[in-house]
Amino acid sequence: MKIFKGIFFGAILFSTTLMAQLQPVQYKDGSQILNGLSIKPNKSSAQKPGILVLPAWKGIDAHAKSTAENLSKLGYYAFVADIYGEGNYPQTTADAAKMAGFYKKNTELYHKRIELALAQLIQSGANPDNIAVIGFCFGGTGAIEAARANMNVKGVVSFHGGLGKDANRAVTPITAKVLACHGADDPFVSKEEITAFQQEMRDGKADWEMIYYANAVHSFTDPAAGNDNSKGAAYNEKAAQRSFEHMKLFLNEVLKQ
């Protein structure tokens, strides 16, 4: 019996060690230190698909981490990007709004931070020609920006992200496939912004789709957002689950497994 118990608990310990875990990765943009998170797939594949995760406006949070872990379970390399950098992490919503607003205005700097994170994803083992970008809120904007900048990615997924861009920026052909998951009652994205985004996708001849989720407002995928829709940002379990399944279908289409 003691031998059996030893084998049993040893097997549990061994199987646990085989489970992929998030690993901190320090990288740089010039002298600015960035602190991302990397995780390898639980099961490797010859195609080595990779997903870059762009967090919401407060930076890397529990939601971004759990998303990367879930992607690992689905067989993807994943990397959670640090857009702001060490010493610049928002402590309040006002700080977050200021920081996110800066990168939305200075899109070239945002693009550079996304590209640096993509390089880390590739360095972790992902196939550079088999990558997608997903993002939440501010990160959802970043995912759309990756498509606008024609980064070497097969597809992008925006969850309750801002869709607008400076009207003075030229519309260029968009080669990455685009999925926008949007709360039907999101008060922070105007009808005009949605209309302009959809026209941009048409003008850019993108392969795109936009899915609306009933009774969902901003941040509908994040359990930490609470459940009060009147605040404009709240978690919606049904919308979160459905959008995750829609993302999985999208990724299965755009990435080689």
C-alpha positions as CSV (number, residue, x, y, z in Angstrom):
1,M,0.0,0.0,0.0
2,K,2.8,2.5,0.9
3,I,4.5,1.7,-2.4
4,F,1.3,2.3,-4.3
5,K,0.7,5.6,-2.5
6,G,4.3,6.7,-3.3
7,I,3.8,5.9,-7.0
8,F,0.4,7.6,-7.0
9,F,1.6,10.9,-5.5
10,G,4.7,10.7,-7.6
11,A,2.6,10.5,-10.7
12,I,0.6,13.5,-9.6
13,L,3.7,15.5,-8.9
14,F,5.2,14.5,-12.3
15,S,2.0,15.4,-14.2
16,T,1.9,18.8,-12.4
17,T,5.4,19.6,-13.5
18,L,4.5,18.9,-17.1
19,M,1.8,21.6,-17.0
20,A,3.0,24.8,-18.6
21,Q,3.3,27.8,-16.4
22,L,3.6,31.5,-16.9
23,Q,7.2,32.6,-16.8
24,P,8.4,36.2,-16.3
25,V,10.4,37.6,-19.2
26,Q,12.3,40.9,-19.0
27,Y,13.0,42.7,-22.3
28,K,13.7,46.2,-23.4
29,D,12.7,49.1,-25.6
30,G,15.9,51.1,-25.5
31,S,16.6,51.8,-21.9
32,Q,13.0,51.1,-20.8
33,I,12.6,47.7,-19.1
34,L,9.5,45.7,-20.0
35,N,8.2,42.8,-18.0
36,G,6.1,40.3,-20.0
37,L,4.9,36.8,-19.4
38,S,5.5,33.7,-21.5
39,I,3.9,30.3,-21.5
40,K,4.5,27.3,-23.7
41,P,1.7,25.0,-25.0
42,N,0.9,21.9,-23.0
43,K,1.1,19.9,-26.2
44,S,3.6,20.8,-28.8
45,S,2.9,20.8,-32.5
46,A,5.0,21.0,-35.6
47,Q,3.2,24.3,-36.7
48,K,4.0,26.0,-33.3
49,P,1.1,28.5,-33.4
50,G,1.5,31.6,-31.2
51,I,-0.8,34.2,-29.6
52,L,0.2,37.6,-28.4
53,V,-2.1,38.8,-25.6
54,L,-2.4,42.6,-25.2
55,P,-3.8,43.5,-21.8
56,A,-6.4,46.1,-20.9
57,W,-5.6,49.7,-19.9
58,K,-4.2,49.0,-16.4
59,G,-1.6,46.7,-17.8
60,I,-1.0,43.0,-17.1
61,D,-3.8,41.7,-14.9
62,A,-5.3,38.4,-13.7
63,H,-7.6,38.3,-16.8
64,A,-4.6,38.6,-19.2
65,K,-2.7,35.9,-17.3
66,S,-5.6,33.4,-17.2
67,T,-6.3,34.0,-20.9
68,A,-2.6,33.1,-21.7
69,E,-2.9,30.0,-19.5
70,N,-6.1,28.9,-21.3
71,L,-4.4,29.4,-24.7
72,S,-1.6,27.2,-23.6
73,K,-4.1,24.5,-22.8
74,L,-5.4,24.8,-26.3
75,G,-1.9,24.2,-27.8
76,Y,-0.7,27.7,-28.3
77,Y,2.5,29.5,-27.3
78,A,1.4,32.7,-25.6
79,F,3.0,35.9,-24.5
80,V,1.5,38.7,-22.5
81,A,2.9,42.0,-23.5
82,D,4.0,44.8,-21.2
83,I,3.1,48.0,-23.1
84,Y,3.9,50.6,-20.4
85,G,7.2,49.4,-18.9
86,E,8.7,49.2,-15.5
87,G,8.0,52.4,-13.4
88,N,5.0,53.4,-15.6
89,Y,2.3,51.0,-14.4
90,P,-1.0,52.8,-13.7
91,Q,-2.2,52.8,-10.1
92,T,-5.6,54.4,-10.7
93,T,-8.2,54.5,-13.6
94,A,-7.1,58.1,-14.2
95,D,-3.5,57.0,-14.6
96,A,-4.7,54.2,-16.9
97,A,-6.7,56.6,-19.1
98,K,-3.7,58.9,-19.4
99,M,-1.3,56.1,-20.3
100,A,-3.7,54.4,-22.8
101,G,-4.6,57.7,-24.3
102,F,-0.9,58.4,-24.9
103,Y,-0.3,55.2,-26.9
104,K,-3.6,55.6,-28.8
105,K,-2.4,59.0,-29.9
106,N,1.2,58.0,-30.5
107,T,0.4,54.9,-32.5
108,E,4.0,54.4,-33.8
109,L,5.2,53.9,-30.2
110,Y,2.3,51.5,-29.6
111,H,3.2,49.6,-32.7
112,K,6.8,49.3,-31.5
113,R,5.9,47.9,-28.1
114,I,3.6,45.4,-29.9
115,E,6.4,44.4,-32.3
116,L,8.9,43.9,-29.4
117,A,6.4,41.6,-27.6
118,L,5.9,39.7,-30.9
119,A,9.6,39.2,-31.0
120,Q,9.5,37.7,-27.5
121,L,6.7,35.4,-28.5
122,I,8.8,34.1,-31.4
123,Q,11.9,33.8,-29.2
124,S,9.9,31.6,-26.9
125,G,9.4,29.1,-29.7
126,A,6.3,30.2,-31.7
127,N,6.5,30.0,-35.5
128,P,6.9,33.6,-36.8
129,D,4.6,32.9,-39.7
130,N,1.8,31.4,-37.6
131,I,0.8,34.1,-35.1
132,A,-2.3,35.9,-34.0
133,V,-2.8,38.9,-31.7
134,I,-5.7,39.3,-29.3
135,G,-6.4,42.1,-26.9
136,F,-8.9,43.4,-24.3
137,C,-10.2,47.0,-24.1
138,F,-7.0,49.1,-24.7
139,G,-5.4,45.9,-25.8
140,G,-8.2,45.3,-28.2
141,T,-7.3,48.6,-29.8
142,G,-3.8,47.3,-30.0
143,A,-4.9,44.2,-31.8
144,I,-6.7,46.3,-34.4
145,E,-3.5,48.4,-34.7
146,A,-1.5,45.3,-35.4
147,A,-3.7,44.7,-38.4
148,R,-3.6,48.4,-39.5
149,A,0.2,48.3,-39.4
150,N,0.3,45.1,-41.4
151,M,2.4,43.2,-38.9
152,N,3.3,39.7,-39.7
153,V,0.3,38.1,-38.1
154,K,-2.5,35.9,-39.6
155,G,-5.3,37.4,-37.6
156,V,-6.3,39.7,-34.7
157,V,-9.1,39.6,-32.2
158,S,-10.4,42.6,-30.4
159,F,-12.5,42.1,-27.2
160,H,-14.5,45.3,-26.3
161,G,-11.7,47.3,-27.8
162,G,-11.7,50.9,-29.0
163,L,-12.2,50.9,-32.8
164,G,-11.5,54.4,-33.8
165,K,-8.4,56.0,-35.3
166,D,-7.3,59.5,-36.4
167,A,-9.2,60.4,-39.5
168,N,-6.0,61.9,-41.0
169,R,-4.4,58.5,-41.0
170,A,-4.6,56.8,-44.5
171,V,-6.5,53.6,-44.9
172,T,-4.2,50.9,-46.1
173,P,-4.9,47.3,-47.3
174,I,-5.4,45.0,-44.3
175,T,-4.0,41.5,-44.8
176,A,-4.7,40.0,-41.4
177,K,-8.1,38.6,-40.7
178,V,-10.0,40.6,-38.2
179,L,-12.6,39.6,-35.5
180,A,-14.1,42.3,-33.3
181,C,-16.1,41.1,-30.3
182,H,-18.3,43.9,-29.1
183,G,-20.8,44.5,-26.3
184,A,-24.1,45.6,-27.9
185,D,-24.6,48.1,-25.1
186,D,-21.0,49.4,-24.8
187,P,-21.4,53.1,-24.0
188,F,-17.7,53.9,-24.7
189,V,-17.7,53.1,-28.4
190,S,-20.0,55.4,-30.4
191,K,-22.1,54.4,-33.3
192,E,-20.0,56.8,-35.4
193,E,-16.8,55.0,-34.3
194,I,-18.4,51.7,-35.2
195,T,-19.5,52.9,-38.6
196,A,-16.1,54.4,-39.4
197,F,-14.4,51.2,-38.3
198,Q,-16.6,49.0,-40.5
199,Q,-16.0,51.4,-43.5
200,E,-12.3,51.2,-42.8
201,M,-12.4,47.4,-43.0
202,R,-14.3,47.6,-46.3
203,D,-11.9,50.2,-47.8
204,G,-8.9,48.2,-46.6
205,K,-10.5,45.1,-48.3
206,A,-10.1,43.2,-45.0
207,D,-11.5,39.8,-44.2
208,W,-13.4,40.9,-41.1
209,E,-16.3,40.1,-38.9
210,M,-17.9,41.9,-36.0
211,I,-20.0,40.1,-33.4
212,Y,-22.4,41.9,-31.0
213,Y,-23.3,40.4,-27.6
214,A,-26.7,41.2,-26.1
215,N,-26.8,43.0,-22.7
216,A,-23.0,43.3,-22.7
217,V,-21.2,46.6,-22.0
218,H,-17.5,47.4,-21.9
219,S,-15.1,44.8,-20.2
220,F,-17.6,42.0,-20.6
221,T,-14.9,39.3,-20.5
222,D,-13.3,40.5,-17.2
223,P,-14.7,39.0,-14.0
224,A,-13.0,41.8,-12.1
225,A,-15.3,44.4,-13.8
226,G,-18.2,43.6,-11.5
227,N,-21.8,43.0,-12.7
228,D,-23.3,46.5,-12.7
229,N,-24.0,47.4,-16.4
230,S,-25.0,50.9,-15.3
231,K,-21.4,51.7,-14.7
232,G,-20.7,51.1,-18.4
233,A,-18.2,48.3,-17.7
234,A,-19.2,45.0,-16.3
235,Y,-18.6,41.3,-16.6
236,N,-21.1,39.2,-18.6
237,E,-20.5,35.5,-18.2
238,K,-22.6,34.5,-21.2
239,A,-20.9,37.0,-23.5
240,A,-17.5,36.1,-22.1
241,Q,-18.0,32.4,-22.8
242,R,-19.5,33.0,-26.3
243,S,-16.8,35.4,-27.4
244,F,-14.1,32.9,-26.2
245,E,-15.7,30.2,-28.3
246,H,-15.9,32.6,-31.3
247,M,-12.2,33.4,-30.8
248,K,-11.4,29.6,-30.8
249,L,-13.2,29.1,-34.1
250,F,-11.4,32.1,-35.6
251,L,-8.0,30.9,-34.4
252,N,-8.7,27.4,-35.8
253,E,-9.3,29.1,-39.2
254,V,-6.4,31.5,-39.3
255,L,-3.6,29.5,-37.7
256,K,-2.1,26.2,-38.6
257,Q,-2.3,23.6,-35.8
